[in-house]
Amino acid sequence: QVQLVESGGGLVQVGSSLKLSCAVSGSAASGVSVAWYRQAPEKTREWLATISAARLPRYDQSVKSRVTISRDDAKNTVYLQIVNLSPDDTGTYYCRLVLTGDWGQGTQVTVSS
């Protein structure tokens, strides 16, 4: 059974940076594509980025200039770094295993001005 656990969220100031982690465990953990999503308050969940097993990243155009997705397969962990945070980045951040569709429970990010 696959498990995804996000961490690294919190209350941050406008203009700061944050690095979120998604720890993946289970039989399908290695060599699979993982995606990050964000759900702002009262909005639908939106896709931000995906990294393939070959470490090829794809980004939504709206965040491409501020977001970097990466992975450390030795740690079975995928990261999402966001710079120059704004209040619009406030929300719950989720990772998803693309192969199985499994989701983590999310980590909350609140950007305060």
N, C-alpha and C positions, 0 to 999 in steps of 0.2 A: 504494500500500500504506500502510495506517494504522500509525502507531507511537505508543505511549504510553509516556512515561518519567516515573516518579515520583521525587521527591526531597524532602529536608527531614527525613527521619527521623534518629534517633540515640538516644543515651542521655540521658534527662532525669530530673529529680527529680519526686517526687510534688508535685502542686499547681501545677506549671508549665504553660506553654502551648506549643503547637507549631503551625506552619503548614506543611502539606504541599502540594507542587505536583505537577501532572500536566500535562506538556507534550505536546500532541497535534500530530502532523504527518501529512500525507497528504491525499489528495483529499477525505476526508470530515471533515476537521478542523473546518471552520467550521459554525456553526449547528446543532450536534447536541447531544443530551443526553449528559451524562457522569455516571457514578456512582462512588462510593467504597465500597470494601469493606474489611473487616478480617478477618484470619485469625489467631486466637490460637493459641499452641502446642497441638497435639493437638486442635484444634477445627475445625469446619467454617467455611468462609468465610461471613461475614455481611455483609449490606448495611447501609450506614450512611446514605447520602444520595445524592440525585440532583439535578442542576440541569438544567433544560430549556434549549433554545435561546433561549427568551424570558426566561431567568434566573429562572424560578420554581423554588424549592427544595422538596424533600421530604426528610423525615428519619425515621429509625427512632425510635420513641418512647423507646427506651432511651438514646439519646444526644442527643436533640433539645435539651435544655437546655444542652448543653456544646459543640455543634458548629455551625459555620457553613460552608456551601459557597458558593463564589463563582466567578466566571469573568472572565477578561480576554481577550476575543476578539481584541484587537489583538496579544496575545502567544500566542494559541492555548493558553492555560493555564487550568486549573481548579484551585482551591485548596480545601483542607479545613483549617479552623482548629479546634483542639480546646483547650479550656481546662480547668483544674482536673484535670490528668491523674492517674490512679491506676494501680496495678499491673495492674488489669484491662484497661487500654488497651494493654498490651504485645501486640505482634503485628506481622505484616506487613500493610502497607496497600497496597491495589491500586486503581487506577482502571480503569474500563471504559467503552468507547464503546458506548452503548446500541444504536445503530443496527446496528452490525456484530458486536457481541459481543466485540470485540478487548479483550485485557487488556494491562496493562503488567506489568513484571517485579516490581514491588513495592518498597517502601521499609520498612526495619525500624525499629520504634519500641520502645524498651525503657524502661519507667518504673521507676526505682529508688527504693526507700524508704530 
